Amino acid sequence: MRDRTLLSSALVAITLSFGCGGPPESARLAQHYLAQGQFDEADSAADRALQKHPKDPTAWRVKIRVAMGRGTLDRGVALYREWKTLRGKHDSSAYRMMAMSDLWHGLRVPSPEIQARSIRIVELHRIEKLADEVRRHLGSDSDLVAAAAAAALVTSHPAAPRIAVDLLTSDNPRARAIVVRSIGKKAGRIARADIFPALKDPDAGVRRAAVSAIALWKNSDDRKRLINVARTDKDGQVRARAMRALLTLGGDATLALARQKLSQGVLPGESKSHYDSYLGVRLAAIAILDKRGGGDVVPMLEKLRDSEDISIALRAAIALHKRHKRDNTALLQRAFQSDKAATRSAAINSASALLSNAQALAFGGRALLDSDGNVRLAAARMLLHLGAEEQALAELRKALRSENAALQLQAAGDLAKRGAPQALALLSTLATSGSPDEREAAIYAHRDASLVTDGLISALGDNSIAVRLAAADVILGK
C-alpha cells in the first residue's frame, strides 16, 4: 500500500544526492520508490536488494532514510549502527544524509525557535538543496522565522530585501537584530540608511547588531557616529562593541576617547567625567592606546599597570611590554595570589605575553598545583602552547576524570583536537547523556575533533529536536 507521507522536492533531492553509482536493479528500484514517497515499497525493495547484496550502500541508505523520514529516529540510528558494523567504518554519505533529514524536519517543526535555528544552519552551511524550504518561510506569521529566512536569502531572492526592511519595525527585537546583522553584512554600506536608525533602537541587542554591522564596513566616515555611541549608549556591551570597532579606524578623536574612558583624574589634564565603569569598554580603550598610541600614551599605561583592577593592570602591562621588555614577575604574583580563581586564570593567560618562555614555563608548572581545576586547565593550555606537551597532556588527561562536568568537557575538547582516544570516547558518551543542554555542549565540543564519534551519530536520533539540530550543525560543518 502506498505510504501517504510524500517527500517534498527538497527531501527527494537530499535523498537521491546521497546515492552511489552503479547500485543493483533492486536498490535502484528502492531509490525510485523513495523518491515517490512510497516508504513501504522502498523499504521492501531495499530488503530484497540486501538479500542478494548484503553490503550494498544504496540499499542501506534507503532503509535509513525511510526510517528517518517516518520519524522513527531511533530506528534510523539503529540501522546506521548495523550498517557501520557491517561496513567496518563510518559512512559519511549516510550520516550526512541523516543530518540533512533532521534539518529538514527542523524546518517543518511548528516552533518559531526551532524553525529559525534550522534556517540559520542552512544559511551557515550554504545548503542549496534546502533553499526552497527556506523560501517557504519568507511568508511566516512569525517575525522571528521570517527574519531568519529573509536574512538567509537577502542576496538571492527578489522579495527577501523588502521583507527584511519591513521587519526592521517588527515588535520582536530578535527579528530586528537578525535583519540588521544580515543587511549590514551582505548589503554593506548601501544599507546605511537602514542600519543607522537601529543605533537608537530601544533594544540593546539591536543596537549591538547595528554597531557590528557598521564595524564590518571599516569606513572612517563612520568614526564620529561610533564615537557618539561609545560615549552615550546606556548599555556597556554596546559601548564596548563600538570601542572595538573604533580600534580598526584609529584617528586622534578615537585616541582622545580612549583616554577619557580610562581617566581617573590622576594624571595632569585628566578628568573623571568620561571614565567608563564597564570593564569591557576600558579593556577596549587600552587596546586602542596600545595599537594606535605613540610614546605619549606610556604615562597613562604606566598608571593603569598599577591599577587595583587586575584585568586592567595585566592588559596595560602587556601593552607596555611590547614597547619595552620589563620585569612583570611582581604583577603576575600579585594576580596569582588572588583568592579568585578567575583572577589567577587571567594571570596565567597573560604570562606568556609578559614573561620569557623559560619564566612562563616555570610559572605554568607552579600553577598546575593550584587547588582550582579551571586554573590548572588554563596552565595546561599555556604549557601546551609553549611546547611543554608532557606536563600539559598529563593535566588534561587528569581533568578528564574530574567530577566537574564543565571542566571535564573542556579538557575533552582540547584533547579531542589531538585525536586522543580517551577524549573522543568521553565526548561520544557525553553527547548522549545528561540534560539536553549538557548533550548540546558535548556535541559542539566535537567541532574540532578529528573524528566523528558514535555518540555524535546517535544524537541525530535524540528525543530533543534542539540536540538533533546541534548534531546536524556539527556534522554538516565537517
C-alpha positions in Angstrom: 0.0 0.0 0.0 1.3 3.4 -1.0 2.5 5.5 2.1 0.5 8.7 2.3 3.5 10.7 3.6 5.1 12.2 0.5 8.6 13.6 0.5 9.0 17.2 -0.5 11.1 18.0 -3.6 13.8 19.2 -1.3 13.9 15.9 0.6 13.8 13.9 -2.6 16.9 15.8 -3.8 18.6 15.2 -0.5 17.8 11.5 -0.6 18.9 11.0 -4.2 22.1 13.1 -3.8 23.5 10.6 -1.4 23.1 7.5 -3.6 26.2 6.0 -5.2 26.9 5.0 -8.7 26.0 1.6 -10.1 23.7 0.0 -7.5 21.9 -3.2 -8.3 18.5 -3.0 -10.0 16.5 -3.7 -6.8 18.4 -1.0 -5.0 17.7 1.5 -7.8 14.0 0.5 -7.6 14.2 1.2 -3.8 15.5 4.7 -4.7 12.7 5.2 -7.1 10.0 4.3 -4.6 11.7 6.6 -2.0 11.7 9.4 -4.5 7.9 8.9 -5.0 7.3 8.9 -1.2 6.4 5.2 -1.2 8.1 4.3 2.0 6.7 0.7 2.4 7.7 -0.2 -1.2 11.1 1.5 -0.8 11.8 -0.5 2.4 10.8 -3.8 0.8 12.8 -3.2 -2.3 15.8 -2.3 -0.2 15.4 -5.6 1.8 15.3 -7.6 -1.5 18.5 -5.8 -2.6 20.2 -6.6 0.7 19.3 -10.3 0.4 21.4 -10.6 -2.7 23.9 -7.8 -1.9 24.2 -7.5 1.9 26.8 -4.7 1.7 25.1 -2.6 -0.9 25.4 1.1 0.3 22.4 2.4 -1.7 20.0 -0.1 -0.1 21.3 0.6 3.4 20.9 4.3 2.8 17.4 3.9 1.6 16.4 1.9 4.7 18.0 4.5 6.9 16.3 7.3 5.0 12.9 5.6 5.2 13.2 5.3 9.0 14.3 8.9 9.4 11.5 10.1 7.0 8.9 8.2 9.0 10.1 9.9 12.2 11.3 6.7 13.7 14.7 8.2 14.5 15.9 5.6 16.9 15.3 3.0 14.1 17.3 5.1 11.7 20.2 5.3 14.1 20.0 1.6 14.9 20.1 0.8 11.1 23.1 3.1 10.7 24.9 1.3 13.5 24.2 -2.1 11.9 25.4 -0.8 8.5 28.6 0.7 10.1 29.3 -2.6 11.8 28.9 -4.5 8.5 30.9 -1.9 6.6 33.6 -1.7 9.2 33.7 2.1 9.3 31.6 5.2 9.3 29.7 6.1 6.1 29.9 9.9 5.7 27.3 9.9 3.0 24.8 8.1 5.2 25.3 10.2 8.3 25.3 13.4 6.4 22.0 12.3 4.8 20.6 11.7 8.3 21.8 15.2 9.4 20.1 16.7 6.4 16.9 14.8 7.3 17.0 16.2 10.8 17.5 19.7 9.4 14.6 19.3 7.0 12.3 18.2 9.9 13.5 21.2 11.9 12.3 23.5 9.2 8.9 21.8 9.4 8.5 21.7 13.2 5.7 24.1 14.3 8.1 26.1 16.6 9.4 29.5 15.6 12.6 29.0 17.7 13.4 25.7 16.0 12.5 26.9 12.5 14.6 30.0 12.9 17.5 27.9 14.2 17.2 25.5 11.3 17.2 28.3 8.8 20.4 29.7 10.3 22.1 26.3 10.0 21.0 26.1 6.3 22.4 29.6 5.8 25.7 28.9 7.7 26.4 25.8 5.7 25.0 27.1 2.4 22.8 24.1 1.8 21.3 24.8 -1.6 19.1 21.7 -1.5 17.0 23.2 1.3 16.7 26.7 -0.3 13.1 26.0 -1.4 12.2 25.0 2.2 13.7 28.3 3.5 11.8 30.3 0.9 8.6 28.9 2.2 9.3 30.8 5.5 9.5 34.2 4.0 5.8 34.5 4.5 5.8 33.1 8.0 3.4 34.5 10.6 6.4 34.6 13.0 8.6 37.6 12.6 11.5 35.7 14.0 11.2 33.0 11.3 10.5 35.4 8.5 13.6 37.5 9.6 15.8 34.4 9.6 14.5 33.4 6.1 15.0 37.0 4.7 18.5 37.1 6.2 19.4 33.8 4.6 18.0 34.8 1.2 18.6 38.6 1.1 21.1 38.4 -1.8 19.4 35.6 -3.7 15.6 36.1 -3.6 13.9 39.2 -5.0 11.4 39.5 -2.2 13.8 39.0 0.6 15.3 42.5 0.8 11.8 44.1 1.0 10.7 41.7 3.7 13.9 42.3 5.6 13.4 46.1 5.5 9.8 45.7 6.6 10.9 43.6 9.6 13.1 46.5 10.8 10.0 47.7 12.5 8.9 44.4 13.9 7.7 44.2 17.5 10.2 41.3 18.0 13.7 42.7 18.9 15.4 39.5 18.0 13.8 39.7 14.5 15.1 43.3 14.1 18.6 42.3 15.3 18.7 39.4 12.8 17.8 41.6 9.9 20.1 44.4 10.9 23.0 42.0 11.2 22.3 40.4 7.8 21.7 43.6 5.9 24.9 45.1 7.3 27.0 42.1 6.4 25.5 41.3 3.0 24.5 44.6 1.6 27.3 46.7 3.1 27.3 50.5 3.2 24.5 50.8 0.7 22.2 49.7 3.6 23.4 52.5 5.9 20.1 54.3 5.7 18.5 51.2 7.2 21.3 50.5 9.7 22.0 53.9 11.2 18.5 54.3 12.8 19.0 50.9 14.5 21.7 52.6 16.6 18.9 54.3 18.6 16.7 51.2 18.8 15.2 50.7 22.3 16.7 47.2 22.5 20.4 46.9 23.3 20.7 43.7 21.2 19.5 45.5 18.1 22.0 48.4 18.8 24.8 45.8 19.2 23.9 44.3 15.9 23.9 47.8 14.2 27.4 48.5 15.7 28.7 45.2 14.5 27.3 45.8 11.0 29.0 49.2 10.8 32.2 47.8 12.1 32.4 45.4 9.2 32.5 48.4 6.8 35.7 49.7 8.3 34.9 53.1 6.9 36.5 56.2 8.5 33.4 58.2 7.7 31.6 56.2 10.4 34.1 57.2 13.1 32.1 60.1 14.5 29.0 58.1 14.7 30.7 55.2 16.6 32.4 57.7 19.0 29.0 59.0 19.8 27.7 55.5 20.5 30.7 54.8 22.7 30.1 57.9 24.7 26.4 57.9 25.1 24.8 54.4 24.9 23.4 53.2 28.2 24.4 49.6 27.6 28.0 48.7 28.4 28.2 45.9 25.8 27.1 48.3 23.1 29.7 50.9 24.2 32.4 48.2 24.3 31.5 46.9 20.8 31.7 50.5 19.5 35.1 50.9 21.1 36.3 47.7 19.4 35.0 48.9 16.1 37.0 52.2 16.6 40.1 50.2 17.1 40.3 49.5 13.4 39.6 53.1 12.4 42.1 55.0 14.7 42.3 58.7 14.5 43.0 61.5 17.0 39.4 61.6 18.2 39.5 57.8 18.8 42.7 58.1 20.9 41.2 61.0 22.9 38.1 59.0 23.6 40.2 56.0 24.8 42.0 58.3 27.2 38.7 59.7 28.5 37.3 56.2 29.1 40.3 55.4 31.3 40.7 58.7 33.0 40.5 58.8 36.8 41.7 62.4 37.3 45.2 61.2 38.5 47.4 62.4 35.7 47.7 66.1 34.6 44.9 67.2 32.4 42.7 64.2 33.2 39.0 64.4 34.0 36.8 61.8 35.6 33.8 62.9 33.8 34.0 60.4 30.9 35.5 57.5 32.9 33.7 54.3 31.9 32.6 51.9 34.7 32.2 49.0 32.2 35.3 46.7 32.2 34.9 45.7 28.6 35.0 49.4 27.5 38.2 50.1 29.5 39.9 47.0 28.1 38.9 48.1 24.5 40.3 51.5 25.3 43.6 50.1 26.4 43.7 48.1 23.1 43.2 51.4 21.2 46.1 53.1 23.2 48.2 50.0 22.5 47.6 49.8 18.8 47.1 53.5 17.9 49.1 55.4 20.5 52.7 56.6 20.5 55.1 57.3 23.3 52.6 59.9 24.7 50.3 57.1 26.0 53.0 55.5 28.1 52.4 57.5 31.3 48.7 56.5 31.3 49.6 52.9 30.6 52.1 53.0 33.5 49.4 54.3 35.8 47.0 51.6 34.6 49.6 48.9 35.2 49.3 49.8 38.9 45.5 49.6 38.9 43.8 47.6 41.7 41.7 46.0 38.9 44.0 43.2 37.9 42.4 42.8 34.5 43.2 46.4 33.6 46.7 46.1 35.1 47.5 42.9 33.1 46.3 44.4 29.8 48.2 47.6 30.4 51.3 45.6 31.3 51.1 43.7 28.0 50.9 47.0 26.1 53.9 48.3 27.9 55.9 45.1 27.5 55.5 45.3 23.7 57.2 48.7 23.8 59.9 47.8 26.3 60.7 44.5 27.9 60.4 44.7 31.7 60.1 42.6 34.8 56.4 41.7 35.3 57.0 39.0 37.9 55.7 41.0 40.8 52.5 41.9 38.9 51.8 38.3 38.0 52.5 37.1 41.5 50.0 39.7 42.8 47.4 38.4 40.4 48.1 34.8 41.2 47.8 35.4 44.9 44.2 36.4 44.5 41.5 34.3 46.2 39.5 34.4 43.0 40.1 31.6 40.6 39.2 33.8 37.6 41.9 36.3 38.5 44.5 33.5 38.9 43.5 32.2 35.5 43.8 35.7 34.0 47.4 35.8 35.3 48.2 32.5 33.6 46.6 33.6 30.3 48.8 36.7 30.4 52.1 35.0 31.5 53.3 34.1 28.0 53.0 37.7 26.9 54.7 39.1 29.9 57.5 36.7 30.7 60.3 34.9 28.8 59.4 31.4 27.7 61.5 29.9 30.5 59.8 32.1 33.1 56.3 31.3 31.7 57.0 27.6 31.7 58.1 27.8 35.4 55.1 29.9 36.2 52.7 27.4 34.5 54.3 24.5 36.2 53.6 26.0 39.6 50.1 26.8 38.5 49.4 23.1 37.9 49.4 22.7 41.7 46.5 25.2 42.1 43.5 24.0 44.1 41.1 25.0 41.3 40.6 22.8 38.3 39.9 25.7 35.9 43.2 27.4 36.9 45.1 24.1 36.3 43.3 23.8 32.9 44.5 27.4 32.0 48.0 26.4 33.0 47.9 23.2 30.9 46.7 25.2 27.9 49.6 27.7 28.3 52.1 24.9 28.7 50.8 23.2 25.6 51.1 26.5 23.7 54.7 26.8 24.8 55.6 23.2 23.8 55.6 21.5 27.2 53.4 18.7 26.0 54.1 16.1 28.6 53.1 18.2 31.5 50.1 19.7 29.7 48.7 16.5 28.4 49.0 14.8 31.8 46.9 17.6 33.4 44.3 17.4 30.6 44.0 13.7 31.0 43.6 14.2 34.7 40.8 16.7 34.1 39.0 14.0 32.0 38.4 12.2 35.3 37.2 15.3 37.1 33.8 15.3 38.8 33.2 18.8 37.4 31.3 18.2 34.2 32.2 21.6 32.6 35.9 21.1 33.3 35.7 17.5 32.0 34.1 18.7 28.8 36.7 21.4 28.2 39.6 19.0 28.7 37.9 16.5 26.4 37.5 19.2 23.7 41.2 20.2 24.0 42.4 16.6 23.8 39.9 15.7 21.0 41.6 18.2 18.8 44.7 16.0 19.0 42.7 12.8 18.3 43.1 11.4 21.8 41.1 8.2 22.1 40.1 8.8 25.7 38.7 12.2 24.9 36.8 11.1 21.9 35.3 8.2 23.9 34.2 10.7 26.6 32.7 13.1 24.1 30.8 10.3 22.5 29.4 9.3 25.9 28.5 12.9 26.9 26.7 13.5 23.6 24.1 11.0 24.7 23.9 11.6 28.4 22.9 14.3 30.9 20.4 17.1 30.3 19.7 18.4 26.7 21.9 21.4 27.4 24.7 19.2 28.5 24.3 17.0 25.4 24.4 20.0 23.2 27.6 21.3 24.8 29.2 17.9 24.3 28.1 17.8 20.7 29.5 21.3 20.0 32.8 20.2 21.6 33.1 17.8 18.6 33.6 20.7 16.2 37.4 20.5 16.3 37.6 16.7 16.9 39.4 14.8 14.2 36.8 12.0 14.1 33.0 11.6 14.1 32.0 9.6 17.2 29.2 7.1 17.6 27.7 9.4 20.2 27.5 12.2 17.7 25.7 10.0 15.2 23.4 8.7 17.9 22.5 12.4 18.7 20.9 12.6 15.3 18.1 10.4 16.8 17.9 12.2 20.2 14.5 12.8 21.6 15.2 16.6 21.7 15.0 18.4 18.4 17.4 21.0 19.6 20.0 18.3 20.3 19.4 16.8 16.9 19.9 20.2 15.2 23.2 20.6 17.1 24.4 17.3 15.8 23.3 18.1 12.3 25.1 21.5 12.6 28.3 19.9 13.6 28.2 17.1 11.1 27.3 19.3 8.1 30.2 21.7 9.1 32.8 18.9 8.9 
